[in-house]
Amino acid sequence: MTKVVDDPRNDRAEAYERVGAWPEAAALWAEIYFASGTRDRDAGFAAARASLAAGRSSEARALLDDLDARGPGEARVLELRGAAHEALGAPDAARVDYVAALEIDADRPRSLARLGALQIAAGEVDEGLESLEKSIELDPANARAQLDLGLAAAAAGDRERAIRALDVAFQSDEPTDEERLEAARRIGADPDVAPWLAPVVRRDPQHTEALWRLGAALRAGIEPGRGLEFLRRAAESDPGDVAALVAYAGGLVADGLVEDARAILEHARSLELTEEETALVDEVAGQLADAESAGPDDS
């Protein structure tokens, strides 16, 4: 970072950043910026960035407004102000900033990625996918852009494109467990989702949804027996979770264990079911009836 003013406090401000002391870094960078008579734009930008990292989005936007007013047309300032606007719940203003940043520098992967995410959120799916693809071309390691692309492609029905992007995204530790689950929900029972869910189960061995979705994914592949074990664990982890019970009962029916399946379904029917849950139970009960009519239980 080039400094206009050689301020002895620079090293201390950078040290605060290295240890994640963002409020302290923001305060010190702001001191340096204003002590320079606002000539040290790098310090002003660092103050805004640290303020945003500290959760002080309004302070960050105010600093960025000041920087833009004093020297308009700087792409990094507009891009960071877009992030501040997003944090403040102003997606339209964020889009304006990202577009302006890209008009100055078309090869900014972060602006492209965030613009793409906002376009998709606004229902502009094709435009959003295109922006995300451009971002990934510039920065293939951007897990967040890969995740946004994968989720959007899955919602648009482009399964192959979705799985390709999500595989890359989940090689990073950045996505949350909930984002891994959301990806699995959108793709469904597919062996490709098993590696996405395995870390969730390692972190939380009693996570009911992760367990049954992992089980369903394994059963869709070459490990049906192992998958059934995860389905059993899911049903046992929360005997009131109808989705887990139905998944386990369905696996039991498929494996010819109709008596065990019947017991699970009887327990499910003893719960207070919603209309949707009743339909799920009825569907597996129909599978059970078909299995029973086909022959006796050989288990």
C-alpha positions as YAML, in Angstrom:
chain: A
units: angstrom
residues:
- id: 1
  name: MET
  ca: [0.00, 0.00, 0.00]
- id: 2
  name: THR
  ca: [1.52, 3.30, -1.10]
- id: 3
  name: LYS
  ca: [1.40, 6.06, 1.46]
- id: 4
  name: VAL
  ca: [1.22, 9.72, 0.51]
- id: 5
  name: VAL
  ca: [2.20, 10.64, 4.05]
- id: 6
  name: ASP
  ca: [4.81, 8.67, 5.99]
- id: 7
  name: ASP
  ca: [2.85, 8.35, 9.20]
- id: 8
  name: PRO
  ca: [4.52, 6.35, 11.99]
- id: 9
  name: ARG
  ca: [1.13, 4.93, 12.96]
- id: 10
  name: ASN
  ca: [0.84, 2.96, 9.70]
- id: 11
  name: ASP
  ca: [2.65, -0.09, 11.07]
- id: 12
  name: ARG
  ca: [0.43, -0.20, 14.15]
- id: 13
  name: ALA
  ca: [-2.74, 0.05, 12.04]
- id: 14
  name: GLU
  ca: [-1.53, -2.79, 9.82]
- id: 15
  name: ALA
  ca: [-0.75, -4.85, 12.92]
- id: 16
  name: TYR
  ca: [-4.32, -4.37, 14.14]
- id: 17
  name: GLU
  ca: [-5.55, -5.68, 10.78]
- id: 18
  name: ARG
  ca: [-3.34, -8.75, 10.93]
- id: 19
  name: VAL
  ca: [-4.87, -9.83, 14.24]
- id: 20
  name: GLY
  ca: [-8.42, -8.94, 13.19]
- id: 21
  name: ALA
  ca: [-8.78, -6.01, 15.59]
- id: 22
  name: TRP
  ca: [-11.00, -4.21, 13.12]
- id: 23
  name: PRO
  ca: [-12.49, -1.46, 15.34]
- id: 24
  name: GLU
  ca: [-9.01, -0.42, 16.46]
- id: 25
  name: ALA
  ca: [-7.69, -0.57, 12.90]
- id: 26
  name: ALA
  ca: [-10.61, 1.49, 11.61]
- id: 27
  name: ALA
  ca: [-10.13, 4.19, 14.24]
- id: 28
  name: LEU
  ca: [-6.40, 4.46, 13.64]
- id: 29
  name: TRP
  ca: [-6.65, 4.48, 9.85]
- id: 30
  name: ALA
  ca: [-9.27, 7.23, 10.09]
- id: 31
  name: GLU
  ca: [-6.94, 9.27, 12.31]
- id: 32
  name: ILE
  ca: [-4.17, 8.87, 9.75]
- id: 33
  name: TYR
  ca: [-6.48, 9.81, 6.89]
- id: 34
  name: PHE
  ca: [-7.75, 13.01, 8.45]
- id: 35
  name: ALA
  ca: [-4.32, 13.92, 9.87]
- id: 36
  name: SER
  ca: [-3.04, 13.87, 6.29]
- id: 37
  name: GLY
  ca: [-5.64, 16.46, 5.34]
- id: 38
  name: THR
  ca: [-7.47, 13.64, 3.48]
- id: 39
  name: ARG
  ca: [-4.53, 13.38, 1.07]
- id: 40
  name: ASP
  ca: [-3.69, 9.80, 2.10]
- id: 41
  name: ARG
  ca: [-6.44, 8.02, 0.16]
- id: 42
  name: ASP
  ca: [-4.97, 4.62, 0.98]
- id: 43
  name: ALA
  ca: [-5.47, 5.32, 4.68]
- id: 44
  name: GLY
  ca: [-9.03, 6.49, 4.04]
- id: 45
  name: PHE
  ca: [-9.77, 3.37, 2.03]
- id: 46
  name: ALA
  ca: [-8.22, 1.16, 4.73]
- id: 47
  name: ALA
  ca: [-10.37, 2.92, 7.36]
- id: 48
  name: ALA
  ca: [-13.51, 2.19, 5.35]
- id: 49
  name: ARG
  ca: [-12.51, -1.43, 4.75]
- id: 50
  name: ALA
  ca: [-11.78, -1.97, 8.45]
- id: 51
  name: SER
  ca: [-15.04, -0.26, 9.46]
- id: 52
  name: LEU
  ca: [-16.96, -2.62, 7.19]
- id: 53
  name: ALA
  ca: [-15.13, -5.64, 8.63]
- id: 54
  name: ALA
  ca: [-16.01, -4.38, 12.13]
- id: 55
  name: GLY
  ca: [-19.71, -4.30, 11.21]
- id: 56
  name: ARG
  ca: [-19.85, -0.51, 11.10]
- id: 57
  name: SER
  ca: [-21.37, -0.28, 7.65]
- id: 58
  name: SER
  ca: [-22.69, 3.28, 8.00]
- id: 59
  name: GLU
  ca: [-19.26, 4.56, 9.00]
- id: 60
  name: ALA
  ca: [-17.72, 2.71, 6.06]
- id: 61
  name: ARG
  ca: [-20.20, 4.24, 3.61]
- id: 62
  name: ALA
  ca: [-19.58, 7.73, 5.01]
- id: 63
  name: LEU
  ca: [-15.84, 7.36, 4.51]
- id: 64
  name: LEU
  ca: [-16.32, 6.00, 1.01]
- id: 65
  name: ASP
  ca: [-18.71, 8.83, 0.14]
- id: 66
  name: ASP
  ca: [-16.01, 11.24, 1.29]
- id: 67
  name: LEU
  ca: [-13.34, 9.50, -0.78]
- id: 68
  name: ASP
  ca: [-15.58, 9.45, -3.86]
- id: 69
  name: ALA
  ca: [-16.47, 13.11, -3.48]
- id: 70
  name: ARG
  ca: [-12.82, 14.11, -3.22]
- id: 71
  name: GLY
  ca: [-11.61, 11.88, -6.05]
- id: 72
  name: PRO
  ca: [-14.43, 10.35, -8.10]
- id: 73
  name: GLY
  ca: [-13.94, 7.49, -10.50]
- id: 74
  name: GLU
  ca: [-11.88, 5.12, -8.37]
- id: 75
  name: ALA
  ca: [-13.07, 1.56, -8.95]
- id: 76
  name: ARG
  ca: [-11.93, 0.12, -5.62]
- id: 77
  name: VAL
  ca: [-13.87, 2.81, -3.73]
- id: 78
  name: LEU
  ca: [-17.05, 2.16, -5.70]
- id: 79
  name: GLU
  ca: [-16.69, -1.60, -5.26]
- id: 80
  name: LEU
  ca: [-16.25, -1.34, -1.50]
- id: 81
  name: ARG
  ca: [-19.16, 1.10, -1.26]
- id: 82
  name: GLY
  ca: [-21.24, -1.52, -3.06]
- id: 83
  name: ALA
  ca: [-20.36, -3.96, -0.29]
- id: 84
  name: ALA
  ca: [-21.29, -1.36, 2.32]
- id: 85
  name: HIS
  ca: [-24.64, -0.79, 0.64]
- id: 86
  name: GLU
  ca: [-25.29, -4.53, 0.63]
- id: 87
  name: ALA
  ca: [-24.50, -4.69, 4.34]
- id: 88
  name: LEU
  ca: [-26.94, -1.83, 4.89]
- id: 89
  name: GLY
  ca: [-29.71, -3.64, 3.00]
- id: 90
  name: ALA
  ca: [-29.64, -1.39, -0.05]
- id: 91
  name: PRO
  ca: [-29.17, -3.78, -3.00]
- id: 92
  name: ASP
  ca: [-30.20, -1.24, -5.66]
- id: 93
  name: ALA
  ca: [-27.55, 1.23, -4.50]
- id: 94
  name: ALA
  ca: [-25.02, -1.62, -4.37]
- id: 95
  name: ARG
  ca: [-25.78, -2.54, -7.97]
- id: 96
  name: VAL
  ca: [-25.22, 1.05, -9.08]
- id: 97
  name: ASP
  ca: [-21.80, 1.03, -7.42]
- id: 98
  name: TYR
  ca: [-20.75, -2.33, -8.86]
- id: 99
  name: VAL
  ca: [-21.81, -1.29, -12.36]
- id: 100
  name: ALA
  ca: [-19.90, 1.99, -11.98]
- id: 101
  name: ALA
  ca: [-16.80, 0.12, -10.78]
- id: 102
  name: LEU
  ca: [-16.98, -2.21, -13.79]
- id: 103
  name: GLU
  ca: [-17.36, 0.72, -16.19]
- id: 104
  name: ILE
  ca: [-13.98, 1.91, -14.91]
- id: 105
  name: ASP
  ca: [-12.37, -1.54, -14.72]
- id: 106
  name: ALA
  ca: [-14.26, -4.35, -16.45]
- id: 107
  name: ASP
  ca: [-12.01, -7.04, -14.97]
- id: 108
  name: ARG
  ca: [-12.96, -6.80, -11.31]
- id: 109
  name: PRO
  ca: [-13.98, -10.31, -10.22]
- id: 110
  name: ARG
  ca: [-15.55, -9.21, -6.94]
- id: 111
  name: SER
  ca: [-17.76, -6.57, -8.57]
- id: 112
  name: LEU
  ca: [-18.81, -9.07, -11.23]
- id: 113
  name: ALA
  ca: [-19.58, -11.72, -8.63]
- id: 114
  name: ARG
  ca: [-21.62, -9.47, -6.38]
- id: 115
  name: LEU
  ca: [-23.43, -7.90, -9.35]
- id: 116
  name: GLY
  ca: [-24.28, -11.39, -10.56]
- id: 117
  name: ALA
  ca: [-25.66, -12.41, -7.16]
- id: 118
  name: LEU
  ca: [-27.79, -9.27, -7.01]
- id: 119
  name: GLN
  ca: [-29.05, -9.77, -10.55]
- id: 120
  name: ILE
  ca: [-30.14, -13.31, -9.71]
- id: 121
  name: ALA
  ca: [-31.84, -12.12, -6.52]
- id: 122
  name: ALA
  ca: [-33.78, -9.64, -8.66]
- id: 123
  name: GLY
  ca: [-34.92, -12.40, -11.01]
- id: 124
  name: GLU
  ca: [-32.44, -11.56, -13.79]
- id: 125
  name: VAL
  ca: [-31.08, -15.10, -13.86]
- id: 126
  name: ASP
  ca: [-29.42, -15.19, -17.29]
- id: 127
  name: GLU
  ca: [-27.66, -11.87, -16.71]
- id: 128
  name: GLY
  ca: [-26.58, -12.97, -13.23]
- id: 129
  name: LEU
  ca: [-25.18, -16.28, -14.44]
- id: 130
  name: GLU
  ca: [-23.22, -14.45, -17.13]
- id: 131
  name: SER
  ca: [-21.74, -12.02, -14.58]
- id: 132
  name: LEU
  ca: [-20.78, -14.87, -12.26]
- id: 133
  name: GLU
  ca: [-19.17, -16.82, -15.10]
- id: 134
  name: LYS
  ca: [-17.08, -13.78, -16.04]
- id: 135
  name: SER
  ca: [-16.04, -13.38, -12.41]
- id: 136
  name: ILE
  ca: [-14.96, -17.02, -12.18]
- id: 137
  name: GLU
  ca: [-12.98, -16.76, -15.41]
- id: 138
  name: LEU
  ca: [-10.96, -14.01, -13.73]
- id: 139
  name: ASP
  ca: [-10.77, -15.70, -10.33]
- id: 140
  name: PRO
  ca: [-11.56, -19.44, -10.42]
- id: 141
  name: ALA
  ca: [-10.68, -19.83, -6.72]
- id: 142
  name: ASN
  ca: [-13.47, -17.47, -5.60]
- id: 143
  name: ALA
  ca: [-15.54, -19.92, -3.56]
- id: 144
  name: ARG
  ca: [-18.33, -17.40, -2.98]
- id: 145
  name: ALA
  ca: [-18.79, -16.77, -6.71]
- id: 146
  name: GLN
  ca: [-18.72, -20.51, -7.42]
- id: 147
  name: LEU
  ca: [-21.33, -21.07, -4.71]
- id: 148
  name: ASP
  ca: [-23.62, -18.33, -6.04]
- id: 149
  name: LEU
  ca: [-23.24, -19.70, -9.56]
- id: 150
  name: GLY
  ca: [-23.94, -23.26, -8.45]
- id: 151
  name: LEU
  ca: [-27.06, -22.40, -6.46]
- id: 152
  name: ALA
  ca: [-28.43, -20.23, -9.24]
- id: 153
  name: ALA
  ca: [-27.72, -22.83, -11.91]
- id: 154
  name: ALA
  ca: [-29.46, -25.49, -9.78]
- id: 155
  name: ALA
  ca: [-32.51, -23.26, -9.40]
- id: 156
  name: ALA
  ca: [-32.51, -22.72, -13.17]
- id: 157
  name: GLY
  ca: [-32.42, -26.49, -13.76]
- id: 158
  name: ASP
  ca: [-28.86, -26.58, -15.11]
- id: 159
  name: ARG
  ca: [-27.75, -29.53, -12.97]
- id: 160
  name: GLU
  ca: [-24.40, -30.20, -14.65]
- id: 161
  name: ARG
  ca: [-23.32, -26.58, -14.42]
- id: 162
  name: ALA
  ca: [-24.49, -26.39, -10.82]
- id: 163
  name: ILE
  ca: [-22.61, -29.49, -9.66]
- id: 164
  name: ARG
  ca: [-19.44, -28.36, -11.41]
- id: 165
  name: ALA
  ca: [-19.48, -24.99, -9.64]
- id: 166
  name: LEU
  ca: [-20.53, -26.37, -6.26]
- id: 167
  name: ASP
  ca: [-17.79, -28.99, -6.32]
- id: 168
  name: VAL
  ca: [-15.26, -26.16, -6.55]
- id: 169
  name: ALA
  ca: [-17.02, -24.03, -3.93]
- id: 170
  name: PHE
  ca: [-17.05, -26.81, -1.35]
- id: 171
  name: GLN
  ca: [-13.33, -27.45, -1.67]
- id: 172
  name: SER
  ca: [-13.06, -24.25, 0.39]
- id: 173
  name: ASP
  ca: [-13.87, -23.87, 4.07]
- id: 174
  name: GLU
  ca: [-15.67, -20.59, 3.33]
- id: 175
  name: PRO
  ca: [-19.22, -21.94, 2.70]
- id: 176
  name: THR
  ca: [-21.28, -22.51, 5.83]
- id: 177
  name: ASP
  ca: [-22.98, -25.76, 6.79]
- id: 178
  name: GLU
  ca: [-26.34, -24.20, 5.94]
- id: 179
  name: GLU
  ca: [-25.07, -23.33, 2.45]
- id: 180
  name: ARG
  ca: [-23.92, -26.93, 1.98]
- id: 181
  name: LEU
  ca: [-27.38, -28.12, 2.99]
- id: 182
  name: GLU
  ca: [-29.07, -25.62, 0.68]
- id: 183
  name: ALA
  ca: [-27.01, -26.93, -2.22]
- id: 184
  name: ALA
  ca: [-28.02, -30.49, -1.35]
- id: 185
  name: ARG
  ca: [-31.68, -29.46, -1.19]
- id: 186
  name: ARG
  ca: [-31.51, -27.96, -4.66]
- id: 187
  name: ILE
  ca: [-29.72, -30.93, -6.24]
- id: 188
  name: GLY
  ca: [-31.63, -33.67, -4.41]
- id: 189
  name: ALA
  ca: [-30.61, -37.29, -3.84]
- id: 190
  name: ASP
  ca: [-27.49, -37.49, -5.97]
- id: 191
  name: PRO
  ca: [-24.14, -39.14, -5.20]
- id: 192
  name: ASP
  ca: [-22.38, -35.89, -6.10]
- id: 193
  name: VAL
  ca: [-23.73, -34.17, -2.99]
- id: 194
  name: ALA
  ca: [-22.29, -36.72, -0.54]
- id: 195
  name: PRO
  ca: [-18.84, -35.03, -0.29]
- id: 196
  name: TRP
  ca: [-20.56, -31.69, 0.35]
- id: 197
  name: LEU
  ca: [-22.47, -33.06, 3.35]
- id: 198
  name: ALA
  ca: [-19.82, -35.27, 4.92]
- id: 199
  name: PRO
  ca: [-18.10, -32.30, 6.67]
- id: 200
  name: VAL
  ca: [-21.44, -31.20, 8.16]
- id: 201
  name: VAL
  ca: [-21.95, -34.63, 9.69]
- id: 202
  name: ARG
  ca: [-18.37, -34.71, 10.97]
- id: 203
  name: ARG
  ca: [-18.93, -31.42, 12.74]
- id: 204
  name: ASP
  ca: [-22.38, -32.37, 14.02]
- id: 205
  name: PRO
  ca: [-22.96, -36.15, 14.12]
- id: 206
  name: GLN
  ca: [-26.58, -35.57, 15.22]
- id: 207
  name: HIS
  ca: [-27.54, -33.16, 12.44]
- id: 208
  name: THR
  ca: [-30.75, -34.83, 11.31]
- id: 209
  name: GLU
  ca: [-31.17, -33.24, 7.89]
- id: 210
  name: ALA
  ca: [-27.50, -33.64, 6.97]
- id: 211
  name: LEU
  ca: [-27.65, -37.30, 8.01]
- id: 212
  name: TRP
  ca: [-30.68, -38.23, 5.94]
- id: 213
  name: ARG
  ca: [-29.62, -36.22, 2.91]
- id: 214
  name: LEU
  ca: [-26.18, -37.84, 3.06]
- id: 215
  name: GLY
  ca: [-27.84, -41.23, 3.37]
- id: 216
  name: ALA
  ca: [-30.05, -40.55, 0.37]
- id: 217
  name: ALA
  ca: [-27.05, -39.40, -1.66]
- id: 218
  name: LEU
  ca: [-25.07, -42.54, -0.82]
- id: 219
  name: ARG
  ca: [-28.02, -44.76, -1.70]
- id: 220
  name: ALA
  ca: [-28.28, -43.02, -5.06]
- id: 221
  name: GLY
  ca: [-24.68, -44.06, -5.72]
- id: 222
  name: ILE
  ca: [-22.76, -47.24, -5.08]
- id: 223
  name: GLU
  ca: [-23.09, -47.36, -1.29]
- id: 224
  name: PRO
  ca: [-26.76, -48.17, -0.56]
- id: 225
  name: GLY
  ca: [-25.96, -50.14, 2.60]
- id: 226
  name: ARG
  ca: [-23.91, -47.33, 4.08]
- id: 227
  name: GLY
  ca: [-26.60, -44.91, 3.02]
- id: 228
  name: LEU
  ca: [-29.25, -46.85, 4.92]
- id: 229
  name: GLU
  ca: [-27.12, -46.60, 8.06]
- id: 230
  name: PHE
  ca: [-27.09, -42.81, 7.78]
- id: 231
  name: LEU
  ca: [-30.85, -42.83, 7.23]
- id: 232
  name: ARG
  ca: [-31.25, -44.90, 10.40]
- id: 233
  name: ARG
  ca: [-29.05, -42.49, 12.35]
- id: 234
  name: ALA
  ca: [-31.12, -39.56, 11.08]
- id: 235
  name: ALA
  ca: [-34.39, -41.14, 12.18]
- id: 236
  name: GLU
  ca: [-32.95, -41.96, 15.60]
- id: 237
  name: SER
  ca: [-31.44, -38.50, 16.05]
- id: 238
  name: ASP
  ca: [-34.91, -36.91, 15.92]
- id: 239
  name: PRO
  ca: [-37.89, -39.32, 16.05]
- id: 240
  name: GLY
  ca: [-40.19, -36.37, 15.38]
- id: 241
  name: ASP
  ca: [-38.58, -35.35, 12.09]
- id: 242
  name: VAL
  ca: [-40.99, -36.60, 9.45]
- id: 243
  name: ALA
  ca: [-38.60, -36.04, 6.54]
- id: 244
  name: ALA
  ca: [-36.00, -38.24, 8.23]
- id: 245
  name: LEU
  ca: [-38.58, -40.91, 9.09]
- id: 246
  name: VAL
  ca: [-39.93, -40.99, 5.54]
- id: 247
  name: ALA
  ca: [-36.43, -41.19, 4.06]
- id: 248
  name: TYR
  ca: [-35.54, -44.09, 6.34]
- id: 249
  name: ALA
  ca: [-38.82, -45.90, 5.70]
- id: 250
  name: GLY
  ca: [-38.32, -45.50, 1.96]
- id: 251
  name: GLY
  ca: [-34.86, -47.02, 2.23]
- id: 252
  name: LEU
  ca: [-36.21, -49.93, 4.23]
- id: 253
  name: VAL
  ca: [-38.93, -50.58, 1.65]
- id: 254
  name: ALA
  ca: [-36.39, -50.50, -1.16]
- id: 255
  name: ASP
  ca: [-34.28, -53.07, 0.67]
- id: 256
  name: GLY
  ca: [-37.28, -55.32, 1.25]
- id: 257
  name: LEU
  ca: [-37.47, -54.70, 5.01]
- id: 258
  name: VAL
  ca: [-41.18, -54.10, 4.97]
- id: 259
  name: GLU
  ca: [-41.92, -54.91, 8.61]
- id: 260
  name: ASP
  ca: [-39.35, -52.40, 9.79]
- id: 261
  name: ALA
  ca: [-40.69, -49.87, 7.29]
- id: 262
  name: ARG
  ca: [-44.25, -50.42, 8.52]
- id: 263
  name: ALA
  ca: [-43.18, -49.72, 12.10]
- id: 264
  name: ILE
  ca: [-41.51, -46.47, 11.08]
- id: 265
  name: LEU
  ca: [-44.56, -45.33, 9.11]
- id: 266
  name: GLU
  ca: [-46.90, -46.19, 11.98]
- id: 267
  name: HIS
  ca: [-44.77, -44.05, 14.26]
- id: 268
  name: ALA
  ca: [-44.83, -41.22, 11.69]
- id: 269
  name: ARG
  ca: [-48.62, -41.36, 11.50]
- id: 270
  name: SER
  ca: [-48.81, -41.03, 15.29]
- id: 271
  name: LEU
  ca: [-47.30, -37.54, 15.02]
- id: 272
  name: GLU
  ca: [-49.22, -34.35, 14.31]
- id: 273
  name: LEU
  ca: [-48.63, -34.11, 10.59]
- id: 274
  name: THR
  ca: [-49.06, -31.20, 8.23]
- id: 275
  name: GLU
  ca: [-50.79, -31.78, 4.91]
- id: 276
  name: GLU
  ca: [-47.44, -31.91, 3.16]
- id: 277
  name: GLU
  ca: [-46.02, -34.38, 5.69]
- id: 278
  name: THR
  ca: [-49.09, -36.58, 5.36]
- id: 279
  name: ALA
  ca: [-48.51, -36.68, 1.61]
- id: 280
  name: LEU
  ca: [-44.90, -37.78, 2.14]
- id: 281
  name: VAL
  ca: [-45.96, -40.57, 4.49]
- id: 282
  name: ASP
  ca: [-48.72, -41.67, 2.09]
- id: 283
  name: GLU
  ca: [-46.23, -41.84, -0.78]
- id: 284
  name: VAL
  ca: [-43.94, -44.24, 1.08]
- id: 285
  name: ALA
  ca: [-46.95, -46.17, 2.38]
- id: 286
  name: GLY
  ca: [-47.92, -46.70, -1.26]
- id: 287
  name: GLN
  ca: [-44.43, -48.04, -1.98]
- id: 288
  name: LEU
  ca: [-44.77, -50.35, 1.02]
- id: 289
  name: ALA
  ca: [-48.13, -51.64, -0.23]
- id: 290
  name: ASP
  ca: [-46.61, -52.35, -3.65]
- id: 291
  name: ALA
  ca: [-43.71, -54.22, -2.03]
- id: 292
  name: GLU
  ca: [-46.08, -56.31, 0.11]
- id: 293
  name: SER
  ca: [-48.24, -57.22, -2.85]
- id: 294
  name: ALA
  ca: [-45.15, -58.30, -4.76]
- id: 295
  name: GLY
  ca: [-44.23, -60.95, -2.20]
- id: 296
  name: PRO
  ca: [-43.45, -61.73, 1.43]
- id: 297
  name: ASP
  ca: [-40.78, -59.98, 3.46]
- id: 298
  name: ASP
  ca: [-37.65, -62.10, 3.22]
- id: 299
  name: SER
  ca: [-35.75, -60.15, 5.87]
...
